[in-house]
């Protein structure tokens, strides 16, 4: 049966054929099918688009993917940047940053939302490298890695100089040329590494860690020759900055030309405009030290000459005074008197030594005549006799004490009540054992008494009594 909506308002002409049923022609789609067709249309139409907007709600999940919202004054669109594309970014996406995103438009089926699958992201009006440089510089500065108080002074006379750079660049040749020319006996330790390209920052950090453990290294030069900002970017990586901060010896950053500035320049203990300048700075301290030694030596020699001349002039002035006439003769007489006193002192000392030697000889003879073994034998005999006398006296005293103890024990045994009980006697008590019964008149028939014998007690009842 046709519904009312299937019929026109006007009556059909009799000759018109009946209208076909539209229900038989319509196709019902599921939500999944409709969403899939919408996604196909969007992906075919918007294969690659560039979208400009402001980042908001950006966060990186534990899977490594970043989800964000790109908005402007009139609309917003959700976006996702997968982990593989996120790794290539030089800067850190932050909320509020205006960016230009390149990607394709797709649909997230579970929620029915269309989104931008971002493959590339760059800050608007500012290069990605410059933004990454500013972000890293701000973060490391907040941690104190650029603080001047943590900068270490270069060694005064470096004996072993470490160099971290590429063996293929001009930097290593410039450094060796300057060191050999100005400091021929310098000991150079080279740790080769790549200085540009993917993975170069990790290799530079590993080289800094390795060369810092070499025994005797006093200072480390790290750097390379000039180039574009992309070529120098390895020295703007965080891993290199932290390796410089953790290096146990002072470091010199010599990256590019004088106009090139990297993060390594801020973290290192000293920045040199070029690798050659770094070598000159290291050697310059030796030259300055040697020049200072020469200046001090010249000053000491001049001071000594001046003081010597002053002393000679004063001596001549003193010799010219009238009071010093005949000084040489008086000095000679004093010398003779000193020699006489020295001779007398030597004679007195010899006499004292001879007397002491004679006394020592006499004491030695007395000691030799003293027979220690004979005196010890007499003492031993007296000790043996005293020991025997003491043993006899002890035995006699012990026998006497034993006899006295036995006699006292016998008398005590004779007086003991237990001995009386042992001879057959007994002690009779009242019922509560508080009074000893000595008279039968104090008892009546039926009273209970306790009788103590030698071994034990007996409870008894009075049946009869005789007075």
C-alpha positions in Angstrom: 0.0 0.0 0.0 1.4 3.4 -1.0 1.8 6.1 1.7 0.3 9.6 1.4 3.7 11.0 0.7 4.1 8.8 -2.4 1.0 10.4 -4.1 0.9 13.9 -5.8 -1.6 16.5 -4.6 -3.4 16.4 -7.8 -5.3 13.4 -9.0 -3.4 11.5 -11.6 -4.8 11.0 -15.0 -6.3 7.6 -15.6 -3.9 6.9 -18.5 -0.7 7.5 -16.2 1.0 4.4 -15.1 1.2 3.9 -11.3 4.4 5.3 -9.6 7.1 2.9 -8.5 7.7 2.3 -4.8 10.8 4.5 -3.7 11.5 2.1 -0.8 12.7 -0.5 -3.3 15.2 2.0 -4.7 16.8 3.6 -1.6 20.2 2.2 -0.1 20.6 2.3 3.7 24.2 2.9 4.8 25.7 2.0 8.2 27.5 4.6 10.2 30.8 2.8 9.5 30.1 2.7 5.7 29.2 6.4 5.7 32.2 7.4 7.7 34.5 5.3 5.4 33.1 7.1 2.3 33.6 10.5 3.9 37.1 9.6 4.8 37.8 8.4 1.3 36.5 11.6 -0.2 38.5 13.8 2.2 41.7 11.8 1.7 41.3 11.9 -2.1 40.5 15.6 -2.2 42.9 16.9 0.5 46.0 14.7 -0.2 48.4 17.5 0.9 47.4 20.8 2.4 49.2 23.5 4.3 47.3 24.9 7.3 48.2 27.9 9.4 47.0 28.3 12.9 47.8 28.4 16.7 48.7 25.2 18.6 46.6 24.3 21.6 46.0 21.2 23.8 49.2 19.7 22.4 50.5 16.7 24.3 52.7 13.6 23.5 51.3 10.3 24.6 53.2 7.3 25.9 53.0 5.9 22.4 55.2 8.8 21.1 52.4 10.3 19.0 51.5 14.0 19.5 47.8 15.1 19.5 46.9 18.8 19.2 44.3 21.3 18.1 45.0 23.8 15.4 42.8 26.9 15.6 42.3 30.5 14.5 39.7 33.1 15.3 36.9 31.4 13.4 37.4 27.6 13.6 39.6 24.8 14.9 40.7 21.3 13.7 42.1 18.4 15.6 45.4 17.0 14.5 47.8 14.2 15.1 51.5 13.8 14.3 52.9 10.3 14.5 56.1 9.4 16.3 58.1 8.9 13.1 57.4 12.5 11.9 57.7 14.0 15.4 61.3 12.7 15.7 62.4 15.0 12.8 61.3 18.2 14.5 64.1 20.5 15.6 61.9 22.4 18.0 59.4 21.5 20.8 55.8 22.2 19.9 54.1 24.3 22.6 50.6 25.7 23.2 50.2 29.2 21.8 52.8 28.8 19.1 51.7 29.8 15.6 52.8 27.2 13.2 52.3 26.1 9.6 51.4 22.4 9.3 51.6 20.2 6.2 49.6 17.0 6.0 46.5 15.3 4.7 42.9 15.4 6.0 41.4 12.2 7.2 38.6 11.0 9.5 39.0 9.3 12.9 36.3 6.6 12.6 35.7 5.8 16.3 34.5 9.4 17.0 33.5 10.5 13.5 35.8 13.5 13.7 37.8 14.8 10.8 41.4 15.6 11.6 44.7 16.7 10.1 47.4 14.0 9.9 50.4 16.2 10.2 53.7 15.2 8.4 55.6 18.4 8.9 55.5 21.3 11.3 57.3 24.6 11.3 56.9 27.8 13.3 55.4 30.7 11.5 57.7 33.7 10.8 60.7 31.9 12.6 62.9 29.1 11.4 62.5 25.8 13.1 66.2 25.6 13.8 66.3 29.1 15.4 63.3 28.2 17.5 64.9 25.0 18.7 68.1 26.9 19.4 66.2 29.5 21.5 64.2 26.8 23.4 67.2 24.8 24.3 69.2 27.9 25.2 66.4 29.0 27.6 66.1 25.6 29.2 69.8 25.1 29.8 70.3 28.6 31.0 67.5 28.0 33.6 69.4 24.9 34.8 72.6 27.0 35.3 74.8 25.4 32.6 75.7 28.9 31.3 76.5 30.3 34.8 79.9 31.9 34.8 80.6 30.6 38.3 80.8 27.0 37.0 83.3 27.9 34.3 86.7 26.4 35.1 90.0 28.2 34.4 92.3 26.7 31.8 95.4 24.9 33.1 98.5 27.1 33.4 100.8 24.7 31.5 98.8 21.9 29.7 101.0 18.9 29.1 98.4 16.8 27.3 95.8 18.5 25.0 92.7 16.6 23.9 91.0 17.3 20.5 87.5 16.2 19.5 86.9 16.8 15.8 86.8 15.2 12.4 90.0 13.9 10.8 88.7 15.0 7.4 88.2 18.7 8.1 90.5 21.6 8.1 90.1 22.2 11.8 92.4 19.4 12.9 95.1 20.5 10.5 94.9 24.1 11.8 95.1 23.0 15.4 98.1 20.7 14.8 99.8 23.4 12.8 99.5 26.1 15.5 100.5 23.7 18.4 103.5 22.4 16.5 104.7 25.9 15.6 104.2 27.4 19.1 104.5 24.4 21.4 106.6 21.7 19.7 106.7 19.4 22.7 102.9 19.4 23.2 101.3 16.0 23.6 98.1 15.9 21.5 95.4 13.2 22.0 92.8 13.2 19.1 89.4 11.5 19.4 88.0 11.5 15.8 84.2 11.8 15.3 81.7 13.0 12.8 80.8 16.7 13.2 77.7 16.9 11.0 74.8 14.8 9.8 72.3 12.6 11.6 73.8 11.0 14.7 76.8 13.3 14.8 75.7 14.9 18.1 75.6 11.5 19.8 79.1 10.6 18.5 80.5 14.0 19.7 79.1 13.5 23.2 80.5 9.9 23.2 83.9 11.3 22.1 83.9 13.9 24.9 83.1 11.3 27.5 85.9 9.0 26.2 88.6 11.7 26.0 87.7 13.0 29.5 88.8 9.6 30.9 92.2 9.6 29.2 94.8 9.9 32.0 96.7 13.1 32.0 94.5 15.2 29.6 94.5 18.8 31.0 92.2 20.5 28.5 89.9 19.5 25.6 89.3 21.4 22.3 86.0 20.5 20.6 84.9 22.0 17.3 85.0 22.1 13.5 85.4 24.5 10.6 82.7 26.9 9.3 79.6 26.0 7.5 75.8 26.6 7.2 73.7 26.5 10.4 72.5 23.0 9.4 76.2 21.8 9.2 76.9 23.2 12.7 73.7 22.0 14.2 75.3 19.0 16.0 76.9 21.5 18.4 73.4 22.8 19.2 72.1 19.5 20.5 71.3 18.9 24.1 73.4 15.7 24.4 76.6 17.6 23.4 75.8 20.4 25.8 75.4 18.0 28.7 78.6 16.1 27.7 80.5 19.4 27.8 79.1 20.2 31.2 80.0 16.7 32.5 83.5 16.7 31.1 86.0 16.4 34.1 88.6 18.7 32.5 88.2 22.3 31.2 86.8 22.5 27.6 87.2 25.0 24.7 84.5 25.3 22.1 85.8 26.2 18.6 82.9 25.9 16.2 82.8 27.6 12.8 83.9 31.2 12.4 83.8 34.1 14.8 80.2 35.0 13.8 78.9 31.5 14.4 77.4 31.0 17.8 76.3 27.5 19.1 75.0 26.1 22.4 78.4 24.5 22.9 79.9 28.0 23.1 77.7 28.9 26.1 78.4 25.6 28.0 82.1 25.2 27.4 84.5 26.8 29.8 85.9 29.0 27.1 84.8 30.0 23.6 87.3 30.4 20.8 86.2 32.1 17.5 88.0 29.5 15.4 89.9 26.2 15.9 93.2 28.0 15.2 92.4 30.6 17.9 91.6 27.8 20.3 95.1 26.3 19.8 96.6 29.7 20.2 94.7 30.3 23.5 96.0 27.0 24.9 99.6 27.7 23.9 99.4 31.4 24.8 99.2 30.6 28.4 102.5 28.7 28.2 104.1 31.6 26.4 102.8 34.1 28.9 104.1 32.0 31.8 107.5 31.7 30.2 107.6 35.5 29.6 106.6 36.1 33.2 109.4 33.9 34.4 111.8 35.8 32.3 110.5 39.2 33.6 110.7 38.0 37.2 114.3 36.6 36.7 115.4 40.0 35.2 113.7 41.8 38.1 115.5 39.6 40.7 118.8 40.0 39.0 118.4 43.8 38.9 117.3 43.9 42.5 120.3 41.9 43.6 122.7 44.1 41.7 121.2 47.2 43.2 121.4 45.8 46.8 125.0 44.7 46.2 126.0 48.1 45.0 124.3 49.7 48.0 126.1 47.4 50.3 129.5 48.1 48.8 128.9 51.8 49.0 128.0 51.6 52.6 131.0 49.4 53.4 133.3 51.9 51.8 131.7 54.7 53.8 132.1 52.9 57.1 135.7 52.1 56.3 136.4 55.8 55.8 135.2 56.8 59.3 137.9 57.7 61.9 136.5 55.5 64.6 137.1 52.4 62.5 140.9 53.0 62.2 142.9 49.9 63.3 139.8 47.7 63.0 141.8 45.0 61.3 144.3 44.8 64.2 141.6 44.7 66.8 139.8 42.0 64.9 143.1 40.0 64.7 143.6 40.3 68.5 140.0 39.2 69.1 140.6 36.2 66.9 143.7 35.2 68.9 141.8 35.6 72.2 139.0 33.4 70.7 141.6 30.8 69.6 143.1 30.7 73.2 139.6 30.3 74.7 138.9 27.5 72.2 142.1 25.7 73.2 141.3 26.0 77.0 137.7 24.8 76.3 139.0 21.8 74.4 141.4 20.9 77.3 138.6 21.2 79.9 136.4 18.9 77.8 139.2 16.4 77.3 139.8 16.3 81.1 136.1 15.8 81.8 135.9 13.0 79.3 139.0 11.3 80.8 137.4 11.4 84.3 134.2 10.0 83.0 136.1 7.2 81.2 137.9 6.2 84.4 134.7 6.1 86.4 133.1 4.0 83.7 136.1 1.6 83.9 135.8 1.3 87.7 132.1 0.6 87.5 132.7 -2.0 84.8 135.1 -3.8 87.1 132.7 -3.7 90.0 130.0 -5.2 87.8 132.2 -7.9 86.6 133.1 -8.9 90.2 129.4 -9.1 91.1 128.4 -12.8 90.6 124.7 -12.6 89.8 124.2 -16.4 89.5 125.5 -17.0 93.1 123.1 -14.4 94.5 120.3 -15.9 92.6 121.0 -19.4 93.9 120.9 -18.1 97.5 117.7 -16.4 96.9 116.3 -19.5 95.3 117.3 -21.6 98.4 115.6 -19.2 100.7 112.5 -19.3 98.6 112.4 -23.1 98.7 112.8 -23.2 102.5 110.1 -20.6 103.0 107.8 -22.5 100.7 108.3 -25.7 102.7 107.8 -23.9 106.0 104.6 -22.3 104.6 103.3 -25.7 103.4 103.9 -27.3 106.8 102.3 -24.4 108.7 99.3 -24.6 106.3 98.8 -28.3 106.8 99.1 -28.0 110.7 96.5 -25.1 110.7 94.2 -27.1 108.4 94.3 -30.2 110.8 93.6 -28.0 113.8 90.7 -26.3 112.1 89.3 -29.7 111.0 89.4 -31.1 114.6 87.7 -28.0 116.0 85.0 -28.2 113.3 84.4 -31.9 114.0 84.1 -31.2 117.8 81.7 -28.4 117.3 79.6 -30.5 114.9 79.4 -33.3 117.5 78.3 -30.9 120.2 75.8 -29.3 117.9 74.4 -32.7 116.9 74.0 -33.7 120.6 72.0 -30.5 121.3 69.8 -30.8 118.1 66.1 -31.5 118.7 66.3 -33.8 115.7 68.7 -36.0 117.5 66.3 -36.3 120.4 63.5 -37.2 117.9 65.9 -39.8 116.4 66.1 -41.5 119.8 62.4 -42.2 119.7 60.9 -39.1 121.3 58.2 -37.0 119.7 56.8 -33.5 119.9 53.0 -33.0 120.5 51.4 -29.8 119.2 47.8 -28.5 119.4 45.6 -28.7 116.3 46.9 -25.4 114.7 50.6 -26.1 115.6 50.9 -22.9 117.7 51.5 -24.5 121.2 53.6 -27.4 122.3 51.6 -29.6 124.7 53.6 -30.4 127.8 50.7 -31.3 130.2 47.9 -33.7 129.5 45.6 -31.6 131.7 45.4 -29.1 128.9 43.7 -31.6 126.6 40.1 -33.0 126.6 38.7 -36.1 125.0 38.1 -35.4 121.2 40.8 -32.8 120.8 43.0 -33.1 117.7 46.7 -32.9 118.1 49.7 -33.1 115.8 52.6 -35.3 116.7 56.0 -34.6 115.1 58.4 -37.6 114.9 61.9 -37.8 113.3 60.4 -38.3 109.9 57.0 -36.7 109.3 54.0 -35.8 111.3 50.9 -37.7 112.6 47.4 -36.2 113.1 45.8 -37.8 116.3 42.5 -37.5 118.2 42.5 -37.7 122.0 40.5 -40.8 123.1 41.5 -40.9 126.7 43.9 -39.1 129.0 45.7 -40.0 132.2 47.0 -37.4 134.6 
